[in-house]
Amino acid sequence: MSIPKKGVTPEQLQQAAKDLNLTVAAIAEGTGLSKAYISEFRNGKRNFKPSEQALLRSYLEAEYAEQGQDCLLYTSDAADDSL
């Protein structure tokens, strides 16, 4: 049984960046989103569209896999509210 993909909360983004040692610049480069946009989302000042949520989530999942870490993005239902 696969777990359905959900959005990413600002808190999950902050934790993933810490876990994966990623800067806002690295996330921006990996997703194609601007540094300012990511920073505003991370600080709770902006919401992402569902397509941007999916892009960010895919990027972070790939980074977790590349670094051989368990992906911790499936631990909160709170992200559903932001979509």
Backbone as numpy.savetxt, mean C-alpha at the origin, in Angstrom:
# Nx Ny Nz CAx CAy CAz Cx Cy Cz
-8.56 -21.77 -0.81 -9.40 -20.59 -0.81 -8.52 -19.35 -0.81
-8.72 -18.46 -1.77 -7.91 -17.25 -1.81 -8.61 -16.14 -1.05
-7.81 -15.26 -0.50 -8.33 -14.12 0.24 -8.57 -12.98 -0.74
-9.74 -12.37 -0.72 -10.00 -11.29 -1.66 -9.10 -10.09 -1.36
-8.69 -9.42 -2.43 -7.85 -8.24 -2.26 -8.71 -7.08 -1.79
-8.14 -6.29 -0.92 -8.81 -5.12 -0.39 -7.88 -3.94 -0.58
-8.35 -2.79 -0.18 -7.53 -1.60 -0.27 -6.42 -1.61 0.77
-5.64 -0.58 0.75 -4.54 -0.40 1.69 -4.87 0.83 2.53
-4.79 0.70 3.84 -5.01 1.86 4.71 -3.71 2.64 4.83
-3.79 3.90 5.25 -2.55 4.65 5.49 -1.65 3.95 6.51
-2.26 3.35 7.52 -1.49 2.64 8.54 -0.77 1.43 7.95
-1.47 0.70 7.06 -0.84 -0.46 6.41 0.31 0.00 5.52
0.13 1.12 4.83 1.21 1.64 3.99 2.41 1.99 4.85
2.19 2.66 5.96 3.29 3.01 6.85 4.01 1.76 7.36
3.23 0.74 7.75 3.84 -0.49 8.25 4.60 -1.21 7.15
4.03 -1.27 5.96 4.71 -1.93 4.85 6.01 -1.21 4.50
5.97 0.12 4.50 7.19 0.89 4.20 8.27 0.59 5.24
7.86 0.47 6.49 8.81 0.14 7.56 9.34 -1.29 7.39
8.42 -2.24 7.20 8.80 -3.65 7.04 9.77 -3.85 5.88
9.50 -3.14 4.79 10.24 -3.35 3.54 11.35 -2.33 3.34
11.50 -1.42 4.30 12.53 -0.38 4.21 12.38 0.43 2.92
11.14 0.88 2.68 10.83 1.65 1.47 10.60 3.11 1.81
11.13 3.99 1.01 10.86 5.41 1.15 9.65 5.77 0.31
9.11 6.95 0.55 8.02 7.45 -0.28 8.49 7.53 -1.74
9.73 7.95 -1.94 10.28 8.05 -3.30 10.32 6.68 -3.98
10.70 5.65 -3.25 10.76 4.30 -3.83 9.36 3.80 -4.17
8.39 4.08 -3.30 7.01 3.66 -3.56 6.48 4.41 -4.77
6.78 5.69 -4.86 6.35 6.50 -6.01 6.94 5.95 -7.30
8.21 5.63 -7.27 8.86 5.09 -8.46 8.26 3.74 -8.85
7.97 2.92 -7.87 7.44 1.59 -8.13 6.00 1.56 -8.60
5.24 2.59 -8.22 3.82 2.62 -8.57 3.48 3.60 -9.68
4.34 4.58 -9.88 4.04 5.62 -10.86 3.18 6.74 -10.29
2.87 6.67 -9.00 2.13 7.73 -8.32 3.13 8.77 -7.82
2.69 10.00 -7.66 3.62 11.04 -7.22 3.97 10.90 -5.75
5.15 11.39 -5.38 5.58 11.36 -3.98 4.60 12.15 -3.11
4.16 13.30 -3.60 3.23 14.13 -2.83 1.92 13.39 -2.59
1.42 12.73 -3.61 0.16 11.99 -3.52 0.27 10.87 -2.49
1.36 10.13 -2.53 1.57 9.03 -1.58 1.72 9.57 -0.17
2.47 10.63 -0.02 2.67 11.24 1.29 1.35 11.74 1.88
0.52 12.37 1.06 -0.77 12.85 1.54 -1.67 11.69 1.95
-1.65 10.60 1.20 -2.43 9.41 1.56 -1.92 8.84 2.88
-0.62 8.72 2.98 0.00 8.15 4.17 -0.33 8.96 5.43
-0.49 10.27 5.25 -0.81 11.15 6.37 -2.31 11.34 6.56
-3.13 10.60 5.82 -4.57 10.65 5.97 -5.22 11.89 5.38
-4.53 12.57 4.49 -5.06 13.81 3.91 -5.67 13.61 2.52
-5.56 12.41 1.98 -6.07 12.13 0.64 -6.47 10.67 0.57
-7.49 10.39 -0.22 -7.90 9.01 -0.48 -7.48 8.62 -1.89
-7.20 7.35 -2.07 -6.87 6.84 -3.39 -8.13 6.29 -4.05
-8.18 6.41 -5.37 -9.23 5.76 -6.15 -8.99 4.24 -6.09
-10.03 3.44 -6.36 -9.84 1.98 -6.34 -8.70 1.51 -7.25
-8.53 2.13 -8.39 -7.45 1.71 -9.30 -6.08 2.01 -8.69
-5.98 3.11 -7.96 -4.71 3.46 -7.31 -4.46 2.54 -6.12
-5.54 2.20 -5.41 -5.43 1.25 -4.31 -4.88 -0.09 -4.82
-5.45 -0.55 -5.93 -5.02 -1.83 -6.51 -3.56 -1.76 -6.95
-3.16 -0.66 -7.55 -1.78 -0.47 -7.99 -0.83 -0.50 -6.80
-1.17 0.23 -5.76 -0.33 0.28 -4.56 -0.25 -1.09 -3.90
-1.38 -1.75 -3.78 -1.41 -3.07 -3.15 -0.57 -4.07 -3.93
-0.70 -4.08 -5.24 0.08 -4.99 -6.07 1.57 -4.74 -5.91
1.94 -3.47 -5.89 3.36 -3.12 -5.72 3.88 -3.62 -4.37
3.13 -3.35 -3.31 3.58 -3.77 -1.97 3.62 -5.29 -1.84
2.63 -5.99 -2.40 2.64 -7.45 -2.36 3.88 -7.99 -3.08
4.21 -7.41 -4.22 5.39 -7.85 -4.97 6.67 -7.59 -4.17
6.72 -6.46 -3.48 7.89 -6.15 -2.66 8.03 -7.12 -1.50
6.92 -7.43 -0.84 6.97 -8.43 0.24 7.48 -9.76 -0.31
6.96 -10.18 -1.46 7.39 -11.46 -2.05 8.86 -11.42 -2.44
9.29 -10.33 -3.05 10.68 -10.21 -3.48 11.65 -10.28 -2.30
11.22 -9.72 -1.17 12.08 -9.73 0.01 11.87 -10.97 0.88
10.99 -11.87 0.43 10.77 -13.12 1.15 10.06 -12.95 2.48
9.25 -11.91 2.59 8.52 -11.67 3.83 7.04 -12.00 3.64
6.40 -12.35 4.74 4.95 -12.58 4.70 4.25 -11.25 4.48
3.31 -11.24 3.57 2.54 -10.03 3.29 1.52 -9.82 4.40
1.58 -8.68 5.06 0.71 -8.40 6.18 -0.45 -7.49 5.81
-0.76 -7.38 4.54 -1.79 -6.45 4.09 -3.21 -7.01 4.22
-3.35 -8.26 4.65 -4.68 -8.86 4.74 -5.22 -8.85 6.16
-4.64 -8.04 7.03 -5.00 -8.11 8.44 -6.07 -7.14 8.87
-6.53 -6.25 7.98 -7.51 -5.24 8.39 -8.63 -5.12 7.39
-9.85 -5.05 7.89 -11.00 -4.79 7.04 -11.24 -3.29 6.88
-10.50 -2.48 7.62 -10.72 -1.04 7.60 -10.53 -0.44 6.21
-9.68 -1.06 5.40 -9.41 -0.51 4.08 -10.63 -0.55 3.18
-11.57 -1.43 3.47 -12.79 -1.49 2.65 -13.53 -0.16 2.68
-13.44 0.54 3.78 -14.15 1.81 3.93 -13.57 2.90 3.04
-12.31 2.77 2.66 -11.67 3.82 1.87 -11.90 3.65 0.39
-12.49 2.54 -0.03 -12.72 2.32 -1.46 -14.00 2.89 -1.93
